Amino acid sequence: MTTLVQRISETPMAPYAALLRGMTREQKRIVVTYLTESMEEPKTKRQVPAEFKKLRGIVNVTEEEMARDEHLAHIMER
């Protein structure tokens, strides 16, 4: 094991080190996937250009039209 991996005893995960040793490869893969995904940066909403924001009031879209078209509803929510 690398020096960095051996430092697990300095983290809150230390009590789980023995548990991890007893896990199967598949179980470890699940844990690693969870840890990896938990480190991902949250996705930010894409910024809408000011030119498009100006057009919002020009178009008249009803609630019924948005209910029928999920893409239109998504666009109008921005």
C-alpha positions in Angstrom: 0.0 0.0 0.0 1.1 3.5 -0.7 1.9 5.9 2.1 -1.2 7.9 1.3 -3.4 4.8 1.7 -1.8 3.9 5.0 -2.8 7.3 6.3 -6.4 6.1 6.5 -5.8 5.7 10.2 -5.7 9.5 10.5 -9.2 9.9 9.0 -12.7 9.3 10.3 -12.6 6.2 8.1 -10.1 4.5 10.4 -12.7 2.3 12.2 -13.8 0.9 8.8 -10.3 -0.2 7.7 -10.7 -3.7 9.1 -14.2 -4.0 7.6 -12.8 -3.0 4.2 -10.2 -5.7 4.3 -12.9 -8.3 4.7 -15.0 -7.1 1.7 -15.1 -8.7 -1.7 -13.8 -6.8 -4.8 -17.3 -6.1 -5.9 -18.2 -4.6 -2.5 -15.1 -2.5 -2.5 -15.9 -1.3 -6.1 -19.3 -0.1 -4.8 -17.7 1.8 -1.9 -15.1 3.3 -4.2 -17.8 4.4 -6.7 -19.8 6.0 -3.8 -16.7 7.9 -2.6 -15.8 9.0 -6.1 -19.3 10.3 -6.9 -19.5 12.0 -3.5 -16.4 14.1 -4.5 -17.9 15.4 -7.7 -18.6 19.1 -7.9 -22.3 19.9 -8.1 -23.4 20.8 -11.6 -24.3 24.4 -12.0 -27.1 25.7 -14.0 -26.1 27.0 -17.4 -26.2 30.8 -17.6 -28.8 32.2 -19.9 -27.5 35.1 -22.1 -29.1 38.5 -21.5 -30.3 38.6 -25.1 -32.5 35.5 -24.4 -33.7 36.9 -21.1 -35.0 39.9 -22.9 -37.1 37.7 -25.2 -39.0 36.1 -22.2 -41.8 38.6 -22.1 -42.3 38.6 -25.9 -43.5 35.0 -26.2 -46.9 34.0 -24.7 -46.9 30.4 -23.7 -49.7 28.9 -21.7 -49.5 26.4 -18.9 -51.3 23.8 -21.0 -48.7 24.2 -23.8 -45.9 23.7 -21.3 -47.7 20.6 -19.8 -47.8 19.1 -23.3 -44.1 19.8 -24.2 -41.5 19.0 -21.5 -38.8 20.7 -23.6 -40.8 23.9 -23.8 -41.4 23.8 -20.0 -37.7 23.4 -19.4 -36.9 26.4 -21.6 -39.5 28.6 -20.0 -38.3 27.7 -16.4 -34.9 29.5 -17.1 
